[in-house]
Amino acid sequence: MRAPKDIAIFGTVSEQTPNRWRGWNRAPERKKNPPVLVRFTAASGEVWTVWDTTFSKFKHHRQPHCDPVAKERVFVNAAGVRRSYTFKKGEPRTLDPATLERQLRDASYAGDRAAEGRLSR
């Protein structure tokens, strides 16, 4: 005699569940904005891609360009060589050529994948 009650309860539960029950509690998908690429041609003629970043958990996290939250500016050339410049306290994060040239000159090498490969062998 208990079977009809169980079937009735099961029937009400199935009517209440949405069609896509797996995604019921999932947050709606957000479209990601494509990254804005800033390219800088140095006085030497070499082209660098510029990113403003913060550094935590052993990796760089991209920030919007000119954001005061950014602590470092990373320059990456076509060969994959990375150079990292740490902003000084109160320094503006502008993207004018003279500032970028100075920051690139003062930047240290960081994460040169080819050099890391040669060193690890």
Summary of the structure (lengths in Angstrom):
residues: 121
radius of gyration: 25.9
end to end distance: 74.6
largest distance: 88.1
contacts: 237
relative contact order: 0.12
helix: 30%
strand: 26%
